[in-house]
Amino acid sequence: MTERPAQRTPNRQLAALIAEAGFSNAGLARRVDQLGLEHGLDLRYDKTSVTRWLRGQQPRGTTPALIAEVFTRRLGRRLTAQDLGLDACAPVYAGLEFAATPEEAVDIISGLWRKDSGSHAELRKIAFTPAGLVVPSRDWLIGRADDRVARGEPLVRVPAQGRPGVPRQRGAAERGPGQKVTGGDIAALRSVGELFRSLDDMYGGGHARQALVRYLEHECEPMLRGTYGEQTGRRLFAAAADLTRLAGWTSYDIAAHGLAQRYFVQALRLAQAAGDRAYGSYVLVTMSRQAVYLGHGREAVQLARVAQQGVGTNAPPVVQALLHAVEARGHGVLGEVRACTASLVRAERALETARPGDEVPHWARFFDEAQLADEFGHCHRDLQQFRSAAQHAERSLQLRAPSYARSRLFCRVVLASARLGLGELDQACALGAEAAGQAAEMRSVRAVEYVRDFERRLEPYKDAAPVRGYRDKVAALG
């Protein structure tokens, strides 16, 4: 990579930290390259690169931030690019970090909200990177809830009446008024989440995603930077985690996969600040679903298993069923019949033990017989067990409420693919045309891709009359 011209003096700060960390020049370069892969960057640094840095050359772009993160992980304390004698550059690919503190988590996610609200076109081009799943899921699994999240009225040291260093309260001009967060504020966050969730289910993630991001920036961030006690703070972080996961989910639905991945990682960190282990497992489930969609079956299975391990066996039966079903989807993508079947059986048994009076987290209430049948249908389709896929997809469509319009569309495409696999071309094309019509009414790239996947399966039959009829119906959608 191209470097800026050398400075006149050697970088003694970097040299001291290399010695403290016990790195060789080659070892540091290798770790920077590996961390770059986690962030979707293909870097090619070597020991000669590090020698140049020590002589005073400045690495370009996001590399100073990556070098600082390497030392942070090695030495166990937060270090910045400036601490290393390097020019700081806001990393374009930031967001995959699992923050060390709640304050840092707020800084990272609020920065992501602001960037997304202002220039989302750039962020939507960021690539998804499977390597970026490893560190956050590991840190969540071995981590504990933060000891303290409460915030009082913040103080800063600024000159006051000609006397430098006199502490005074931070005013609105610097960081907002430090509003006191109430139970009503948190209830409002929850209500907004339900509103955007229903819009997403019915019309697709692209319908109101930007409005959700702006709400997070303008309403949620001031609360996180406000004043609250421990109990209120935990509830606030839980609500922020839920909205952040939803921002990631809607980004995923419009195929902004790298951005979605970053939202999911930050939602996972906010859930840890909330002390909500079960919700953290749900975020990992969401990450696993994205990995399944992108064809990363091995990573999907690993995420599901980390979620299971992290939440333990005391979770409600519905949550256990969800975790096993998501693992099954990963095995299905990999074509692992026995492992997929075993996970589906565990999911089915867990759901059978659920009772009407059980306390179920709000985020898991969608997982019912209709959803389980949907998971079965997808798995059997992926395993090319088309008769079973058709039976479960039909059952899901019979049970699923109309408000889950996008999920019903996905299930209808699964049924169409199963009918096609069974040689029932007329039924398959009729179901596919119905799904294509619904996809045209949504702002969901995933819906469109489901239909395109079905169309790819139709290719061997492209000259058949039912397929020509299908193409005519789709063309008429305009």
N, C-alpha and C positions, 0 to 999 in steps of 0.2 A: 504493500500500500504506500502511497505517496506521503511523505512527511514534510512538515514545515522546516525551514532552515534552522540550523543548530543555534542554540543560545550560546552566550559567551562562557557561562559557568556550568560546571557539572551539576547534576541533580543529586545533591547530597541527601535530601529527604527520602527520595526513592531508594537510594543505596542503603540508607539506615534501615528502612522497612524491609528490604530484601534480606538483609542480614538477620533482622529480628525474626522474620518468618522462616528462615532457613531454606529459602528458594535458591536454586541455581538459575542462571539466566534462561537456560532452556526450559527448566521446570515452570518458571513464571510464564514464558511464552505459551507453553502447552496449555496451562490453565486458562489463560486469556482466550485462546482459541476454543477450548471446550465450553467456556461460559458464553462465548459468542454463538455457538451452536444452539444453546438453550434459548437464545434470543433471536434465532433465525438468521444469524450472520455467518457467512463463510469467510473466516479470517485465516491468514496464512503467516502468522508471526513466528519468529524463531529466535535463537539466542543472539543473533546479530541485531535484530530489532531492539531487544532489551538493552544491548550495549549502546545503541544510538540514543535510547531514552536516557540512559545514565549519563551520556555526554551532553545532554541538554536538548535533544530534539523532542518535539511535541507530537505525539500521535494524533491523528485527525479523528473527527466525528465522535462516535460514541465510545471509542476505545478508552479514553481516560476514566470514564464511569465504570467500564468493565474491569479495568485494572484495580480500581478502588474496591469494587465488589469482591474481587479475588482476595485482596488483603483483609477485607472485613470478615470473610468466611474463615480465613486461616487464623486470624488473630483474635477473633471473638469480640471485636469492638468496631463501632461504625466509623469508617474512614471515608473521606471525600477525595475527589481528584486534587483539590487544593492541598490536602494533607500530604499528598505524594509529590507535590511540586509540579503538578500538571495543570494545564488549562482545562477548566471545567466546560463541559458541553452537555446540555440537556439531552439525554439519550432518546433518540427517536423511537427506539424499541422498548422504552421503559414500560413497566407494568407486570412483568413476570417475577419481580422480586417479592419474596415473602417477608414483609417488614419485621424489624426487630421489636418495635414498640407500637402501641396504638396511635401515638402521635405521628409516627412515620407512615403508618398505614393510611391515616387521613390525608397526609401530604401527597402520597402516591395516587390515591383514588381521586382526590379532588383535582389533581393535575390532569388525570385522564378524562374526567368529566369536562373540564374546561377545553381541552384540546378537541374532544369529540364534539362538543357544542359549537366550537368555532370553525374547525376545518376537518370535518369528518371524512371528506373524500380521501384525504391523505391516509388517515388511519385505517380506512376500509381496505387499503391495499397491503397492509402488513400481513405477512404469511403466518400461518399456523405452524408451530414447530413441536413435534412430539417430544423432543428432548426437554422442552420447557415445562413438561408435566412432572418431571422427576423430583426436583428440589421442593416445590411447594407442597406436593402431596406428602413427601417425607417429613418436611418441617411441621406440617399439620399433625401428622400421626404421632410424632415424638414430642410435640409441643404441649404446653398446658395453657389454660386460660390466663390472661394477663392478671397480675396481682391487683392492679389498680387502673381504672379507666375514668374515674371521677375527674372533673375539671372545675377549678374555681375561677374567679375573675383573673385573667392572665395579666402579668406584669412585664414590662420591658424597661430597659435602661436607655433613656434618651435624655438629651440636655433639657433642663427645665429652669426657666428664669435665669439663664446664664450660668447655672451650676451643672457641669457635665456629670453623668453617672447617677443622677437622682432618679430612683425608680418612680414610675407613675403607671397608671392603668393604661392599657392599650386602647386607643380610641377608634371610632368608626373609620377614621381616615386611613388607619393602618390595616386593620383586619376585621372590621365589623364591630358591633357593640358588645359582643360576648353575651348574646341573649340567653336568658334562663330557659332551659328546656323543660316543658311540662308533659304530663301524661297526655294531655290533649294534642300536643305536637306529635307525639309518637302514634297516637290513634289516627291522626291525619295521614301520616306516612303509610300506615297499614291500609287505610282506605284507598289512598292513591294507588298503592300496589295492586289491590284487587281490581280497581278500574282498568289499569293498564294491562293486567293479566287477562281480563275478559276481552279487551280489544285485541290483544295478541292472539288469543284462542280463536276468535271469530274472524278477524280480518287479516292476520299475518303480522309479523314483526315490523315490517316497514311502514305500517299505518301510522303509528304514533311514537316510534322510537325516539326521534329527535326531541319531541315534547317531553318524554321521560328523562332524557339526558339533561335537558335544560332545567327541569324540575329538581333533579339531583344537585345540579350546580347552584341553583339560586335558592333552594329551600333546605335541602338536606345538609349541604356543606356548612352553612352558618350554624345549624344546630350542632353538628359535630365539633365545631370550634367554639361552641357556647359554654354555658355553665350548667353542670349537672352533677348529681351525686352518684354513688356506685350503682344503686338499683336502676335508677333512670338511665344511667349511662349504658348499662348492659342491654337494656331494652332498646335504647337508641341504636347501638351498634347492630343489634339483631335486625331491626327494621332497615337499617342502611344496607346490611348484607343482603337482605331479601330483594331490595330494589336494585342493588348492583348486580346480583345474579340475573334479575329480569332484564336489565340493560344488556347483559351478555347474551341472554337467550334470544332477545330480539335482534341483536347483532348477528348471531349465529343463523337466524332465520333468513337474513338477507345476504348470507354468504360472506360477511365480514369476519372471517374465521380467526385471524390473528387478533383482532380487536376483541372478539368474544372471549378468546382464551385469556386475555389479560383481565377482562372484567371478572371472569370466573375465579382466577387466582386471587384477585383482591377481595371478592366476596368471601372466599375461604378464609382470608386473614381477618376480615371484619367479624366473621362468625366466631373465630377464636377469641377475639376481644369481647364478644358477647357472652362467652362461656357456653355457647350452644353447640355441643359436640354433635348432636343429631342433625342440626341444620348443616354443619360442615360436611357431614356424610352426604347430604342431599346435593350440595354443591359439587362434590366429587362425582355423584351420579350424573349430574348435568354434564360435567366434563367428559365422563365416560360415553354419554350419548353422542356428544360431538365427535369423539374419536371413532365411534362406530360409524357414524355418517360419513366420515372422511376415509374410512377403510383401514383405520389403525386398530385392528382387533386386539392385538396383544396389549397395547396400552390401555384399551378400554377394559379388558379383564383386570389388569393390575389396579386401575383406579377403583373399580367396583370392589375389589378385595381389600384395598386400603380402607375404603368406606366401611366395609363390614367389620374389619379389625378395629377401626377407630371407635365405632359406636357400640361394639360388644353385643352380647346376647340379651341385654335388658331392654332393647328397643321394642316398641309396640309391634305386634305381628304384621301390621300393614307396612311398616317401615322395613322390616325384615324381608317381606315379600318383594318390595320394590328393589332392594339391594340385590337379591338373588336374580330377579328378572333382568336387571341391567347387566349383570355378569353373563347371563345366558345370551344376551344380544351380542356381546363380544365374542363368545365361543361360536355363535352362529356365523358371524362374519368370517371367522377362521376356518369354518367347515368342521369344527370339532363336535361330532354328533353326540358322543357319550357325555362329554362335559356339559354341552348345551342342555341335553335332556335332564341331566342330574340337577342343574341349576333351576330349570323350569319346575321340576318336581318339588324342590325345596321352596320355591316361590309359591307354588300352589298349596302346599301343606301349611305354610305360614299364614296365608290369607284365610285358609279354612279355620284356623284357630282364632281369628279375629271375632270379637263379639260386639253387638250394637252399642254397648255402654263403654267400650274402650275409649280411652283418651288418645286421640290421634292428632299429631301436629297439623296445623292448617295447610302446610305445604304438601302433606302426604294424602290429603283427603281425596284427591283425584284418583288415587290408585285403588280401583275396585275391580269387580269381575270383568267389566268391559275393558279396562286397561290391561288386565292380565291376559285376556283373550287376544287383545291386540299384540302384546309381546309374543305370545305363542305363534300368532299368525306370521309376524315378521321373521321369527326364528325358523319356522318350518319352510317359509319361502326361501330364506337364505340357504337352507340345507337341501333345497329342491324336493322337499316332501310336500308336494302340491295339494294332495287331498286333505291332509291335516291343516295345511295353511288356509285352504278355502273354508273349512269348517269353523276354525277359530275366528277368521276375519268376519265371516257372516254373523257369528255370535256377537262379536264386538259391535258391529254395526247395529244389531238389534237392541243392544243394551245401552249404547252410548248416547248421551244427551245431545240435542242439536247444537247447543252452545259451544261444543268442542268441534267446531266446523273443520279446522285444519286437521285435527287428529282423525276425524271421520274421512276426510279426503285421502290421507295417507293409507288408512285401512282399506278404502275402496280400491286404491291402486294395488295394494297387496292382493286383494281378492281378484282383481283383473289379471294380475300376473299369474296367480294360482290357476285361474280358469284357462289361461293360455297354456300353462304347463300341462294341463289335463287334456289339451286339444279342443277345448270348447271356445272356438274362435269368435263366434257371434256374441256370446255373453261377455267374453273378455273385452271386445271392442266397444260394446255398449257401456260397460262399466268404466272403461278408460275414457270414453268421450264425456261421460258425466263428470269424471274427476277433472278432465281438462277444462270443462266449462267452469267448474268451481275455482280452479287455480287461476283462471283469467280474472276472477273477481277479487282476488287477494293480492296483497303485497308481500309475497313470500317466495323467495328464491327456492327454498326447499320444496314447496308445493310444485313449482315448475319443474324442478329436477326429478321429483318422483314421477311426473308425467313423462318426462324425457327418457327416464330409465325404462318405463313401460314401452315407449316407442322403439327403443333400441331392441327390446325383446321381440317386437313385431317384425323386425327387418326380414327374417327368413320367410315371412308370409306376405311380403309387401304387394304381391300381385293378386292376392285373394280379394274377393269382392267385399267381405266385411272390413278389411283393412283399408281399401279404397274409400269405403263409406266413412270409416273413422277419420281419415285424412280430410275428407270433404267437410265433416262436421267441425273439425278443429280449425280448418281454414276459414270457415264462416264466422268463427269467434272474433276474427279481425285482429 
